[in-house]
Amino acid sequence: MKEQETGYISKYFGKINVGAIDLTSGKLTTGDTIHIQGHTTNLEEKVTSMQIEHESVSEAKAGDSIGLKVSEKVRRGDKVFKVLED
């Protein structure tokens, strides 16, 4: 399975299970699968919805900071990879 590094976790909001992701390259769209990996983190998530400044968006590009609902705790500095279709 190929992956492309797209960003990193800049903050985690535990009460609402949302990770803030700073995108450094490429783009993310609703429906993409991402892989979040860190020292103690290793999970795959389907991007079902994302927000920029509390506004729902369907696409984000490098330079954007997005909020994304996650199923597990993620940590600041965890790397975010976009899973590429073969």
N, C-alpha and C positions, 0 to 999 in steps of 0.2 A: 504494500500500500504506500503510495507516494504522498508526501506531505510538503507543504510550503510554509515556512515561518511567516506569519502575518503580523504578529504583535506580541504584547505582553500584558499581564494583569497589573493595573496600577492601583486598584483598590477593591476591597470586597465588602459588601454590605450584608452582614449575616442575618439580620432580621427579615430581609426580603429575598435572600438568596440571589443576589445580583452581583456579577463581576463587572468592574469597569475595565474595558480593554482599550489600550492605545494602539491603533493600527500603524505599523511602520512600513508595510509594503503590501502591494496587491489590493484586493477588495474582497469584501464579504457581502453575500446576499442572503436573503431569507431562503431557507431550504438547504444551504450548505451544511456540511458536517465539519466540526472543528475538533481538534485534539488539544487539550490543555495539559501541559507537563511541567512538573517542577520537582523540587527536592522530595516532597511527600505527596505530590498530586499527580494523578494519571487518569484522566477521564475523557471520554468522547461525548460530545453534545451535538444535537441537531439544532441549528439556528431557526427557532420558530418565530421569534420577534426580537427586535432590537430597537434601542432608542438613542437619540442624540439630543441632549438638553431637554429631556422629558417629552420629546416628540417622536412618535413611531416612524421608523424609516424601513425601507425594504432593501437598501443598499448603502454600504459605507466603504470609503476608500482610505488609502494611506493618508495619515495626518488627522483623521477623525478619532474622537474618543467616544466609544459606545458603551451602553449599558446592556448587559445580556443576562437573562435568567439562567441559572445553573443548578444542577441537581445536587452538587456536593460543594463543600467549602473549597475555595481556591485561595491562593496566597499571592501577595504582592511579589512581582518578579517572575511568576510562572510564565513560561513561554506558551504562545497560542499559535497553533499550526492549522492551516486549512487542509483538509483531506481532499486530495485530488482524485477524480474519477480516472480509472485506467482505460 
